[in-house]
Amino acid sequence: MRGWWREITGLVLPVACGGCGSPRTPLCEDCRRALYGMWPCRVRPVPEPPGLPPVYAAAPYEDAVRAVLLAHKERGALGLVGPLGRALAGAVQAAVPPGTGVGPLLLVPVPSSRRAVGARGHDAMRRTALAAAAELRRAGRTARVLPVLRQRRAVADQAGLGAPQRLANLSGALEVAVGGARLLEGGRVVLVDDLMTTGASLVEAARALRATGGPGGPGYVQVRAAVVAAPPLSFEINRN
């Protein structure tokens, strides 16, 4: 029984750092600094697809950050959701700084397919979004998570697809659930995801949100995006 319990708790509360493997800590100080030790900034993929909202990222997707994201999403290291939520909250703060506009922050997760969520055994992005919203509330911001996006058709696996193929694969794949448009009124909508690579997922998610209309008709919803990580080149070509 003790051995079985160690195996289960090792999944939820890793006994080694999720970034570098250092023993006896879920995430060491060096990996914490890599994940959320820099001020998040605007990022742009290469090439930048039309329709991409302004995107802010907390850290470059490399080394320890890549390991932490994969450990949480693919290996079920659920104890890493707190640091990931803190990193995402920082990106949201950069996307919509305090004092910008009125209304609560409405975090809309980019949805994974039901098949992917079932295979992983948990919805990694939704859990990270909830952790980020809690972190934002502790910082004095009004924030809540609205999982209003859903897939309206099946899509192919994105692995191995180039930027144009990913855009085509995802085009028209998402929609806002019935009643979701009403929930988006009166707040600052921020799309959230764990990773931006080509930007195709964020383009499609933003299109679906803008298509809801709202009180100002189609296109009324103003969208920004925040992610935990993006490729290093996305930071290097920042052109604010």
C-alpha positions as CSV (number, residue, x, y, z in Angstrom):
1,M,0.0,0.0,0.0
2,R,2.8,2.4,0.8
3,G,4.4,1.8,-2.6
4,W,1.1,2.3,-4.4
5,W,0.5,5.5,-2.5
6,R,4.0,6.8,-3.4
7,E,3.3,6.2,-7.1
8,I,-0.1,8.0,-7.0
9,T,1.3,11.0,-5.1
10,G,4.3,11.1,-7.4
11,L,1.9,12.0,-10.2
12,V,0.1,14.7,-8.4
13,L,3.0,16.1,-6.4
14,P,6.2,15.2,-8.2
15,V,9.2,14.2,-6.1
16,A,11.5,15.6,-8.7
17,C,11.5,19.1,-10.3
18,G,9.3,19.1,-13.4
19,G,11.8,21.3,-15.2
20,C,15.2,19.8,-14.5
21,G,14.7,16.7,-12.4
22,S,16.2,18.1,-9.2
23,P,15.1,15.8,-6.3
24,R,12.6,16.6,-3.5
25,T,10.9,19.6,-5.1
26,P,8.0,19.9,-7.7
27,L,9.8,22.9,-9.2
28,C,13.2,24.3,-8.2
29,E,14.0,28.0,-8.0
30,D,15.9,28.1,-11.2
31,C,13.0,26.6,-13.1
32,R,10.6,28.9,-11.4
33,R,12.6,31.8,-12.7
34,A,12.6,30.4,-16.2
35,L,8.8,30.0,-16.1
36,Y,7.7,33.3,-14.6
37,G,10.8,35.2,-13.7
38,M,10.7,37.7,-16.6
39,W,8.1,40.3,-17.4
40,P,5.7,38.8,-20.0
41,C,5.8,40.6,-23.4
42,R,4.2,40.7,-26.8
43,V,5.1,37.8,-29.1
44,R,4.5,37.2,-32.8
45,P,4.9,34.0,-34.7
46,V,6.9,33.8,-38.0
47,P,5.0,34.3,-40.3
48,E,2.3,36.1,-38.4
49,P,-1.1,34.9,-39.6
50,P,-4.0,37.3,-40.4
51,G,-6.6,37.6,-37.7
52,L,-4.2,36.9,-34.8
53,P,-5.1,39.0,-31.8
54,P,-2.3,40.6,-29.7
55,V,-0.6,37.8,-27.9
56,Y,1.5,38.0,-24.7
57,A,3.7,35.2,-23.4
58,A,5.4,34.6,-20.0
59,A,8.4,32.6,-21.2
60,P,10.2,31.2,-24.2
61,Y,9.3,27.6,-25.0
62,E,12.6,25.9,-24.4
63,D,14.5,23.8,-21.8
64,A,12.9,23.8,-18.4
65,V,9.7,25.6,-19.5
66,R,9.1,23.0,-22.2
67,A,9.7,20.2,-19.7
68,V,7.2,21.7,-17.2
69,L,4.5,22.1,-19.8
70,L,4.9,18.6,-21.1
71,A,5.0,17.1,-17.6
72,H,1.7,18.8,-16.7
73,K,-0.1,18.2,-19.9
74,E,1.1,14.8,-21.1
75,R,2.3,13.1,-17.9
76,G,-0.3,14.3,-15.5
77,A,2.0,16.1,-13.1
78,L,-0.9,18.0,-11.6
79,G,1.1,19.7,-8.9
80,L,2.7,21.9,-11.5
81,V,-0.6,23.7,-12.2
82,G,0.1,26.4,-9.6
83,P,3.3,27.7,-11.1
84,L,1.8,27.4,-14.6
85,G,-1.2,29.4,-13.5
86,R,1.1,32.1,-12.0
87,A,3.0,32.3,-15.3
88,L,-0.3,32.6,-17.3
89,A,-1.6,35.2,-14.9
90,G,1.4,37.3,-15.5
91,A,0.8,37.1,-19.3
92,V,-2.8,38.1,-18.8
93,Q,-1.7,41.1,-16.7
94,A,0.6,42.2,-19.5
95,A,-2.2,41.7,-22.1
96,V,-4.7,43.8,-20.1
97,P,-2.7,45.9,-17.5
98,P,-4.5,47.1,-14.4
99,G,-6.6,50.2,-15.1
100,T,-7.2,49.3,-18.7
101,G,-10.9,49.6,-19.5
102,V,-13.7,48.4,-17.3
103,G,-15.2,45.1,-16.4
104,P,-13.8,41.7,-15.2
105,L,-11.2,39.7,-17.0
106,L,-12.9,36.9,-18.8
107,L,-10.4,34.1,-19.5
108,V,-11.5,31.9,-22.4
109,P,-9.4,28.7,-22.7
110,V,-8.6,27.4,-26.2
111,P,-10.3,24.0,-26.1
112,S,-8.6,20.7,-26.7
113,S,-10.4,17.9,-28.5
114,R,-12.4,15.5,-26.3
115,R,-10.2,12.7,-27.6
116,A,-7.1,14.5,-26.3
117,V,-8.6,15.3,-23.0
118,G,-9.8,11.7,-22.6
119,A,-6.3,10.3,-23.5
120,R,-4.6,12.6,-20.9
121,G,-7.2,12.1,-18.2
122,H,-7.5,15.8,-17.5
123,D,-8.2,19.1,-19.2
124,A,-4.8,20.7,-18.7
125,M,-5.7,24.1,-20.2
126,R,-8.8,24.5,-18.2
127,R,-7.0,23.7,-15.0
128,T,-4.3,26.2,-15.8
129,A,-6.8,28.9,-16.6
130,L,-8.6,28.3,-13.3
131,A,-5.2,28.6,-11.5
132,A,-4.5,31.8,-13.3
133,A,-7.8,33.3,-12.5
134,A,-7.2,32.5,-8.8
135,E,-3.8,34.2,-9.0
136,L,-5.3,37.3,-10.6
137,R,-7.9,37.5,-7.9
138,R,-5.2,37.4,-5.3
139,A,-3.6,40.3,-7.1
140,G,-6.8,42.3,-6.8
141,R,-8.2,41.7,-10.3
142,T,-11.7,40.5,-10.9
143,A,-11.3,37.4,-13.1
144,R,-13.2,34.3,-14.0
145,V,-12.9,31.5,-16.5
146,L,-15.5,31.1,-19.3
147,P,-15.0,27.8,-21.2
148,V,-17.5,28.9,-23.9
149,L,-15.5,27.6,-26.9
150,R,-16.1,24.1,-28.3
151,Q,-15.2,22.1,-31.4
152,R,-17.9,22.0,-34.0
153,R,-16.1,19.5,-36.2
154,A,-13.2,17.1,-36.0
155,V,-9.7,18.2,-36.9
156,A,-6.6,16.4,-37.9
157,D,-3.6,16.0,-35.6
158,Q,-1.6,19.3,-35.9
159,A,1.8,17.5,-35.4
160,G,3.8,17.7,-38.5
161,L,1.7,20.3,-40.2
162,G,3.2,23.6,-41.4
163,A,1.7,27.0,-40.6
164,P,-0.6,27.2,-43.7
165,Q,-1.8,23.6,-43.2
166,R,-2.6,24.3,-39.5
167,L,-4.7,27.3,-40.5
168,A,-6.6,25.3,-43.0
169,N,-7.0,22.4,-40.6
170,L,-8.6,24.6,-37.9
171,S,-10.6,27.0,-40.1
172,G,-14.2,27.0,-38.9
173,A,-13.5,24.3,-36.3
174,L,-14.6,26.2,-33.3
175,E,-17.8,27.9,-32.2
176,V,-19.2,29.6,-29.1
177,A,-21.6,27.4,-27.1
178,V,-25.3,28.4,-27.0
179,G,-25.6,31.2,-24.4
180,G,-21.9,31.9,-24.4
181,A,-22.1,35.2,-26.2
182,R,-24.2,36.7,-23.3
183,L,-21.5,35.6,-20.8
184,L,-18.9,37.5,-22.7
185,E,-20.6,40.9,-22.4
186,G,-19.3,43.5,-20.1
187,G,-15.8,42.2,-19.6
188,R,-12.3,42.1,-21.1
189,V,-12.0,38.9,-23.1
190,V,-8.6,37.2,-23.0
191,L,-8.0,34.0,-24.9
192,V,-5.7,31.7,-22.9
193,D,-3.6,28.8,-24.0
194,D,-0.5,27.0,-22.7
195,L,1.6,27.4,-25.9
196,M,1.5,29.4,-29.1
197,T,3.5,28.0,-32.0
198,T,2.1,29.1,-35.4
199,G,-0.8,31.0,-33.9
200,A,-3.4,29.0,-35.9
201,S,-5.4,27.9,-32.8
202,L,-5.6,31.5,-31.5
203,V,-6.6,32.8,-34.9
204,E,-9.5,30.3,-35.1
205,A,-10.5,30.9,-31.4
206,A,-10.5,34.7,-32.0
207,R,-12.6,34.3,-35.1
208,A,-15.2,32.2,-33.3
209,L,-15.5,34.8,-30.5
210,R,-15.7,37.7,-32.9
211,A,-18.5,35.9,-34.8
212,T,-20.7,35.9,-31.8
213,G,-21.7,39.5,-32.4
214,G,-22.7,40.8,-29.0
215,P,-24.4,44.2,-28.6
216,G,-22.3,45.8,-31.4
217,G,-22.8,43.1,-34.0
218,P,-20.3,40.6,-35.5
219,G,-16.7,41.7,-34.7
220,Y,-17.8,43.6,-31.6
221,V,-15.9,41.3,-29.1
222,Q,-12.4,42.7,-28.6
223,V,-10.0,39.9,-28.0
224,R,-6.5,39.7,-26.6
225,A,-4.5,36.5,-25.9
226,A,-2.2,35.3,-23.2
227,V,-0.1,32.1,-23.2
228,V,2.4,30.5,-20.9
229,A,5.1,30.1,-23.6
230,A,6.0,30.8,-27.2
231,P,9.0,29.9,-29.4
232,P,12.1,32.0,-28.6
233,L,12.0,33.6,-32.1
234,S,8.5,35.0,-31.3
235,F,10.2,37.1,-28.5
236,E,13.1,38.1,-30.7
237,I,11.0,39.7,-33.4
238,N,8.8,41.6,-31.0
239,R,8.0,44.8,-32.8
240,N,6.0,46.9,-30.3
